[in-house]
Amino acid sequence: MFDQYRSPYIALLLILLTGCSSVYYDTMESVGYHKRDILVDRVEAAKDAQTDAQEQFKSALDQFASVIRLEESDLKRAYDDLNHEFESSESAAQEVTDRINKVESVAEDLFEEWQEELELYENQKLKAASKQQLSKTKSRYRSMLKSMRQAEKTMQPVLNNFRDNVLYLKHNLNAQAIGSLRGEFGNLKADITNLINRMNQSIKRSDEFIRDMQSAN
């Protein structure tokens, strides 16, 4: 992916210019990298962020399962471990949101530019073909984005549930607290399973969109 940069010079230049999207796009286009290429890269990055989030939430669930098997003497360590997993899950969720937002940003710019450039055509047959391709690309993109956002929304209830349990353990470092957490484990497991399924659907849509964009080149 181009986001890994082709040279230290380009990397430095992009760091200086990313504050202004128009300058950023112009710079990227000057090295042969257009908005559609950036969009594909960002969809790929969002997909990777969701995969990482899946693994993190699985790890958090495993940690939760280990906590409810601990004896009272292990409670302080159990809280520290569980809280670490919660904070890591929160960071992973934020990364997913940030990546999706970047996808949405460049997609909006791409479609706006594409729509404006339709008016530059003299050949009406080519214009009609390009307009039809724009419509199809928008439709595929919206379907993919909807799936991404649905997966994103399933993260917050899981985090809320997780946070509640971490706080409860923090405030009640005793065997009774562990007993209460055992009762919550089933709900958290079901929520994370649903989250992972949603993300798998989103990742599948992302792969399909990437293939469509690449085949259209």
C-alpha positions in Angstrom: 0.0 0.0 0.0 1.2 3.5 -0.7 0.5 4.6 2.9 3.8 2.9 3.7 5.4 5.4 1.5 7.8 5.0 -1.4 10.7 7.1 0.0 11.7 9.0 3.1 11.2 12.2 1.1 7.6 11.4 0.2 7.0 10.4 3.8 8.3 13.7 5.2 6.4 15.7 2.5 3.1 14.0 3.4 3.6 14.6 7.1 3.9 18.3 6.3 0.9 18.4 3.9 -1.8 16.2 5.4 -3.3 19.1 7.2 -4.6 20.4 3.9 -6.5 17.7 1.9 -6.3 19.5 -1.4 -2.6 20.0 -1.2 -2.3 16.4 -0.1 -4.3 15.1 -3.1 -2.3 17.3 -5.5 1.0 16.0 -4.1 -0.2 12.3 -4.3 -1.4 12.8 -7.9 2.0 14.3 -8.8 3.5 10.9 -8.1 0.8 9.1 -9.9 -1.4 8.2 -6.9 -5.0 9.3 -7.3 -8.0 9.5 -5.0 -9.3 6.1 -6.0 -5.9 4.6 -5.1 -6.0 6.3 -1.7 -9.5 5.1 -1.2 -8.5 1.5 -1.9 -5.6 1.9 0.6 -7.8 3.3 3.3 -10.5 0.6 2.9 -7.7 -1.9 3.2 -6.4 -0.1 6.4 -10.0 0.0 7.8 -10.3 -3.7 7.1 -7.0 -4.4 8.9 -8.1 -2.3 11.9 -11.3 -4.4 12.2 -9.3 -7.6 12.0 -7.0 -6.3 14.8 -10.0 -5.3 16.8 -11.5 -8.7 16.5 -8.3 -10.3 17.9 -8.2 -7.8 20.7 -11.8 -8.4 21.7 -11.2 -12.2 21.6 -8.2 -11.6 23.9 -10.3 -9.5 26.2 -12.9 -12.3 26.4 -10.2 -14.9 27.2 -8.9 -12.6 29.9 -12.4 -12.2 31.4 -12.8 -16.0 31.3 -9.5 -16.5 33.2 -10.5 -13.8 35.8 -13.7 -15.6 36.8 -11.7 -18.7 37.6 -9.3 -17.0 39.9 -9.0 -17.3 43.7 -9.4 -14.3 46.0 -5.6 -13.9 46.5 -5.3 -13.1 42.7 -8.0 -10.4 42.5 -5.7 -7.4 42.3 -3.7 -8.9 39.5 -6.9 -10.0 37.9 -8.2 -6.4 37.9 -5.0 -5.1 36.4 -5.0 -7.6 33.7 -8.7 -7.1 32.8 -8.3 -3.3 32.9 -5.4 -3.6 30.5 -7.5 -5.6 28.1 -10.3 -3.1 28.4 -8.0 -0.2 27.6 -6.5 -2.1 24.6 -10.0 -2.9 23.4 -11.0 0.8 23.6 -7.9 1.8 21.6 -8.6 -0.8 19.0 -12.2 0.4 18.7 -11.1 4.0 18.3 -8.6 2.9 15.6 -11.5 1.3 13.7 -13.5 4.5 13.9 -10.6 6.6 12.8 -9.9 4.4 9.8 -13.6 4.4 8.7 -13.7 8.2 9.0 -10.7 8.4 6.7 -12.4 6.1 4.2 -15.5 8.3 4.2 -13.4 11.5 3.8 -11.6 10.4 0.7 -14.6 8.8 -0.8 -16.6 12.0 -0.5 -13.8 13.9 -2.2 -13.4 11.3 -5.0 -17.1 11.3 -5.8 -17.4 15.1 -5.7 -14.4 15.3 -8.2 -15.8 12.6 -10.4 -19.2 14.3 -10.6 -17.6 17.7 -11.4 -15.4 16.1 -14.1 -18.4 14.6 -15.9 -19.2 18.1 -17.2 -15.8 18.2 -18.9 -16.7 15.5 -21.4 -17.4 16.4 -25.0 -18.1 12.8 -26.0 -21.6 12.1 -24.7 -21.3 8.4 -25.0 -18.2 8.4 -22.8 -19.8 10.7 -20.4 -22.8 8.4 -20.0 -20.5 5.4 -19.4 -18.6 7.3 -16.8 -21.7 8.5 -15.1 -23.0 4.9 -15.0 -19.7 3.7 -13.5 -19.9 6.5 -10.9 -23.4 5.4 -9.9 -22.3 1.8 -9.6 -19.2 2.7 -7.6 -21.2 4.8 -5.2 -23.7 2.0 -4.7 -21.0 -0.5 -3.8 -19.3 2.0 -1.6 -22.5 2.9 0.3 -23.2 -0.8 0.9 -19.6 -1.3 2.2 -19.7 1.8 4.4 -23.1 0.8 5.9 -21.6 -2.6 6.8 -18.5 -0.9 8.3 -20.6 1.5 10.4 -22.9 -1.3 11.6 -19.9 -3.3 12.8 -18.5 -0.1 14.4 -21.8 0.4 16.3 -21.6 -3.1 17.8 -18.3 -2.2 19.6 -19.7 0.4 21.9 -22.2 -1.8 23.8 -19.4 -4.4 24.3 -17.1 -1.7 25.6 -19.8 -0.4 27.9 -20.5 -3.9 29.3 -16.7 -4.5 29.7 -16.2 -1.2 31.4 -19.0 -1.9 33.9 -17.5 -5.2 34.8 -13.9 -3.8 35.2 -15.2 -1.0 37.4 -17.2 -3.4 39.5 -14.2 -5.6 40.0 -12.1 -2.5 40.9 -14.6 -1.4 43.5 -15.2 -4.8 44.9 -11.9 -6.8 45.1 -13.4 -9.8 46.8 -14.7 -13.3 46.0 -18.3 -12.0 45.8 -17.3 -9.7 42.9 -15.9 -12.6 41.0 -19.2 -14.5 41.5 -21.1 -11.5 40.0 -18.7 -11.4 37.0 -19.4 -15.1 36.3 -23.0 -14.1 35.8 -22.1 -11.5 33.3 -19.7 -13.6 31.2 -22.4 -15.2 29.1 -23.8 -11.8 28.0 -20.3 -10.4 27.2 -19.4 -13.5 25.2 -22.7 -13.2 23.2 -22.0 -9.5 22.5 -18.4 -10.2 21.4 -19.5 -13.1 19.2 -22.1 -10.8 17.5 -19.4 -8.1 17.1 -17.0 -10.5 15.4 -19.7 -11.7 13.1 -20.6 -8.1 12.1 -17.0 -7.3 11.5 -16.6 -10.4 9.3 -19.4 -9.2 7.2 -17.8 -5.8 7.0 -14.4 -7.3 6.0 -16.1 -9.3 3.3 -17.8 -6.2 1.9 -14.5 -4.4 2.0 -12.7 -7.2 0.1 -15.4 -7.1 -2.6 -15.2 -3.3 -2.9 -11.4 -3.5 -3.3 -11.7 -6.1 -6.0 -14.3 -4.1 -7.8 -12.2 -0.9 -7.7 -9.0 -2.7 -8.8 -10.8 -4.5 -11.7 -12.2 -1.2 -12.9 -8.7 0.2 -13.5 
